[in-house]
């Protein structure tokens, strides 16, 4: 029954997207904590977990595409674009974390200079905001209630703007510094700021596509 398949597909997609967002948030915090505490073992486990998650997402996408083909034709055509945007956003969340992780793992693994406490304090408000927004996104997708949808999107945009300000300030700091001691960690921190912006963009795409795909 195509109608039953459609309902099963909606439930499956909602489960995949909410779990992906929750997993991404967990790994984001693991990466940051391990960067600050210089725990390379945790970074290696995170790298392995992200690789495994990406493989699983590709497998789930194939299963869900089969469900989409078996769904009522009018729904499949209407929601096809949002399905693929959502699936791409899931994968991009993982790819972004892998790009964030790679230079951090290399830096910590080679016993380079630890991240300065001033950078940690500078980034902490952004980290708190990202945690709050990704938790709200997970909850909205999981419950299929999008009451705070527009607020989350607006706050994510505001946080991206804040990251742009921090990034420009950090670039100026790098250009005017006369001490090369922090050059390596400065580059790692710069990458963290850039990928944090991308993480928020992917989260926004995921939330928007989930809402559009699930609409009655």
ABEGO torsion letter per residue (X at the ends): XAAAAAAAAAAAAAAAAAAAAAAAAAAAAAAAAAAAAGBAAAAAAAAAAAAAAAAAAAAAAAAAAAAAAABBAAAAAAAAAAAAAAAAAAAAAAAAAAAAAAAAAAAAAAGBBBBBAAAAAAAAAAAAAAAAAAAAAAAAAAAGBAAAAAAAAAAAAAAAAAAAAAAAAAAAAAAABABAAAAAAAAAAAAAAAAAAAAAAAAAAAAAAAAAAABX
